Each structure stands twice: as C-alpha cells, then as structure tokens.
C-alpha cells in the first residue's frame, strides 16, 4: 500500500510537470488540443491524489504501524473517529491533504470554465499545477507520508491529546479548503495578466470560488476559536496566535476583494486594486501554510522545527515577485477611464471598507511577524501581545462594523444627501437607543471601545433589518403579494445582495460577542479542597467531590462543581484533566501516564447571556511516592496489572482527594460569537447559491456553445 | 514492485490525458471578446436591477433614478449591439 502511495506522489509530479508544459505550449502555439491535455492533467492529478489520500486514510483506519506517519500520530487505542482525522495532524498528511484539496478545487474550476476564458485558462491551469508541483515536491522528497518502518513498532505514539476534539475532523479541512480555493482566483488573475484579458470575465468566472474560499476559511477560523474555548484549557477563543492570525489575514484581504470586485464588474474600475488584492490573498494563504509548516514562530499549531522553511520562503518570494512584476508589466492596460461619481455612493463606502480591511490585515501582519522583524533588526526576538493588537484592531473593527451598516443603505453611483439622511436616521436612532439602554441597565458602556462597538453593531443590524423590510415591502407593493411571501421572493431574487447583508448582520453580532466577552469577563484562579467555595463574578462555585474515569488511552481526574447564584442552583459542572501515557521506556508503567501529555476537558455551562467555564488541575504531588513505588515494584507489569495499578491510584484520589487548582471564568455573550458566525455563514451560503435564472442561463449557454470545430481552432482567435 | 506500479499508473494516466491529441475534432471555447461582452452585459443588467431595487427601497429619488436608469439602459443597449456584432 505504501508503494502505491509513493507511486501516486511521483505520478502526480509527472502529471503536474506535463500539464504545465502542455498548457503553456497550447496557449503560446494556439493548439487547443494541448490546452485540453493540460486540463486533463489536472483532472488526472485529482484522481491520483484521491487514491494517495485514500491509501493514507486506510493506513490510519487499520492502524498500520508500518507507516511511520501512523506510528507517530496514532495508536491501537486511538478511537476510530480520531484515527480518520489523524492524517492531517501530521506534517506529512496535512501537506497531502493540501495537494488533494487543491487538485479537487482546481479540477472543478477548470471544468466549469472549459468553454470560457480560452486565453486565460491555459495559464491559470499552469499556475494551479505549479502550486500542486511545489507541494508534491515537498511531499515526495522532504516529508513523505508513505515512509515505512521495518519492523513495525508494536504500538504507536497516539494522537496528540490536544487534537482529540470533534473540530479536528472539520477545522483543518475547512481551513485548507479556504487556502486552496483562494489559489483559484489567484491563478486566473495571473492568467488574465499574462494573456492581457483584463476585463471582468475572469472575475465573473472565479467570483464564486473566492466566495466559497472566504466561507470555508471563515468557518474554519470560527471552528478553531470554538475548539480553543471548549478544549484548550486557557479560557479564550482567540489568542492572537500566529497561525490563527495567518488564517485571518487572507480572510480579511479576501473580504476586501469580494467587495471591490463588484465595483470592477459594474464600473470597470479598480482593476489594479483587484488584481493586487487577489494576489495578496493568494500569497497570504501560502504564507499561512508556511507558518504552520516551518515552526519559525511559536504556536500551538506549529509542527515544530522542520526543513520546509527555506523551500516555502523561496516559493512565497517567487509568488510575490511574479505577482508584482505582472501587475507592473500590465499597469498601462489596467488603468481605468471611469471615475468615482461621488464620495456619497456605495462605491466610496466599499473603498473605505477596503482600506479598513487592508489596515486590519497589515496590523495583524506586523504584529505576527514582529518577532522575526525585531530579531532581524535588533538581534533580539521580541513579540507583541493582545493589548498591542487590541489598540489598533478595536478602532478599525468599530469602523468596519459602522461601514457595514452604511453600505447597504447608500445607492450605487450617486446618493443625494437627503436620501442618505433619511436612510441613515433609523439605524442611527437604533444605535443611540441600544447604547442608552445598555448604559441604563447593565453598565455595558463603561469603556469607550465597547460602547463604540455596541453602538456600531446596533447601527449595522438595524440597517440590515431596515433593508430587508423595505425590500419585502417594495416587492409586496409591486407584486401584490403578502409580506412573508414578498420577503422570501425579494431575497430569492437578490441572493447576492441580501446574502451580503446577512453576513454584515452576522459579523456585527459576532463582534458584539467578542467585545462583551473580552471586556466584561470575570476570571479567577483558585486552589480549593472538596467542600470549599469560590466566588467568580456573581456566581458561587463549590468543589463538591473529586471524579475519576479510566479509559483505554487515558486516565481522567476531575471534580464535580456546583454553581449557584444568590443561593439558587445554576449548574453542575465536571471539568477533568486527562493524562495520556508516553512511549518513553525509561518511565514506569504508571509514571508514564503522569509524565506524559495532559489536557483539560473544561466544564462549561453555555447560555445566551453568559458562559460559565471551568478547568481543573489536581495537585498530584502527594501521589508521587505511590506512583514511584508502583513503577519500581511493577516495572514489567502486564496491561491487566497496569490497569489495576491505575485503578488503585484513582481510588486513592477519590478517597483522599488532594486540593486542586481551578480556573473559573464567567464571560458574557460568548455564544453570540458562534451565533454571529453561523448567521454570517448562512449569509455566505445564500450569496453563493445559484439563482434559477443563472442556472437556466448556464444551461442555455452550454447548449448553445457546445459545438465541434476542426483542430487548431485557436488560430486567429 | 514500486517501479512496476508506477509504470502501470503512468500508462493509465498517460492514455487518459492524451485523448485530445488522438481526437480529430475539439470543442471550441467561447470567443474571448464575446465572453467579455457577455460578462459586461450581465453586469449591466444586474446594475439596472440594482438601481431599480435601490429606487424602490428609497435609496434613489425619482429624479435620480430616472437619470441613472436612462444612462444604464443606454449603456446596456450599446453592449447588446456590440455583442450582436461580435456574434455575427
């Protein structure tokens, strides 16, 4: 099986190289048959990578420990669910996932554009295959997922405990889908620049891929945040971790692109800006992958020191230099004759929104790479923390939310002051009322930043609701329909517009959750024995009793906590600490559990107004003597004896529980983060969904265009 | 074993990707100018619909809408004429 996987990798390289050559030759010589060969190479690459990925999945599924990557990232005790997700927990498997997803999305894009973009598509095919060839080279020669160990070890190292979370199944594939999907508009932009076809056709053909990339990357980031909140035990959903930041940067520039591209479609303006944005997004997506692979910055996600840093840097440099060079080369053709009609127009608001989004991306870039920049300049690696990021990102976020409310109520081309005033009055009143209400009831405006964000969010949500209402009302009047039917009708006929508005509302809800939970959370670290109580915020948390749980792959020690408010029971929480054994033979049969990896399973009571979050770390110092004695006396214990020894430790923990350190957090509106993300994702799906008219037009166009002509049809085109 | 497997895969993949070289006829992609004009036409028609919705939802006054709609329709007519010429 490993041989089949390796053969697929090398064949993939041959296909990529052949496809690049065929596509470029076909485009230069105007030989359509060679262009088709290039496209078929991408389809074949997708098939071959699917086989390779299935081989790797099968190895994890069967726990085939002869595969080095399986032995290093799985074990016989790893549950099937996590074995299926384990391939992308490793450097080797995640690179293979990258190439596989790239080949699938590239095939889809080229299939959908096969009757269009005759001059652009061959170069786009070559660019997509260059991406594929780069990652395949890494996979085949530097981090081969099909390396074998002979003889196979009896047991594997197991999956990293922190990765044992349901999000593991979907978070990395969503992020990688986002990254790889962004390479589609990037490749077509490069193709358009090389071919000199700088009209909006390449944008129309790849806009949906950019939107899908934006959606996948956004959902991936959100799933990662959710994972952090429920698993990692530090009590936050965002840490300005370099790798989280790296995913956010292309998402921000991609968001800017999705807005500014509408101006090019409608007005033929901003061509330079749009190709620059899409290229920056493509490069940032590879940069994000580089940050995880290279280990140049410390991160929970990093795969540690690796040999991939230099090849990645060379690839990123080539992408960057090539992109800048192409834009400079085509600059005269990219200049637009059209001008902005008015500063009071949706185009102007989109431009402002683009500046804010790019400003945010730049701040995050600077803060993330500051350790490398400072080391290069001063010789010392200095880093910046959340306060630094907050200082710059909070005002920009407020501006962004405000603009997301202004944009939908301003007309394209030119809005009059009177109309703008009338359309902005409702949202402005809503913002004032919300702020006053919050000030009067929950003292939620004690910091200017939070007050500003709440007001901006209320403004944006009110603007979206007003737009939906007016749209439904207008349709109801025009089509003589009842309001609910008119609402569905107007949204269905204008999915792109209203999908975007729903995204705006979702982002406003999400940022409200971020602001409230960051500003008004209560955190306490306390040491308690059973029977003792601690107060966090307005809640009393009592350590009732210890808990234990024995499983094949770990032993869990924890606590039962009773949460009450004003004497009334609110929740019973059960945070635990899971101890996973290491394979270090120098440690004894019991000690290897407690000297190995440990993770927190948090006790969480989530609600629409607040989350109560708890994590526990038992003080095991008083068990050290017993553990050392068990290791000495039962050095060659069988698994059955080992189980009995661990049960004895667990029984002693329950009978004479030691004090434990607890982290307790009461955080308001955390659920709004997930709710807002869900609303934004729904809006994205709505905007992505093809309209009936479009589907009909696509079928008609396909029927009209499919005709056969003699070979060399591109000659003279 | 690995070499044989590799050669077998190369043969299968090679025969699949080179099918176009053995065909006598090929599907014709849409002419680039026509495709660009179609993209511009679709964008213009969408702009007309957007302006209409902007007017109905109170973002454009009657006077502004009349002027804008006239301009857009005239631009759309030019594009349709160019498209017909390109297709002829």
Interface residues (C-beta under 8 A of the other chain):
Chain A: X3 X4 X6 X7 X8 X10 X11 X14 X15 X18 X19 X32 X33 X34 X36 X37 X40 X41 X43 X44 X47 X48 X114 X115 X116 X117 X118 X119 X121 X197 X199 X200 X201 X203 X204 X265 X266 X268 X409 X410 X411 X412 X413 X414 X415 X416 X418 X419 X422 X423 X467 X470 X471 X474 X475 X478 X490 X494 X497 X705 X706 X707 X708 X709 X710 X711 X713 X717
Chain B: X1 X2 X5 X6 X9 X10 X13 X16 X17 X18 X19 X20 X21 X23 X24 X25 X26 X27 X28 X29 X30 X31 X32 X35 X36 X38 X39 X40 X42 X43 X46 X47 X49 X50 X51 X53 X54 X56 X57 X58 X59 X60 X61 X64 X68
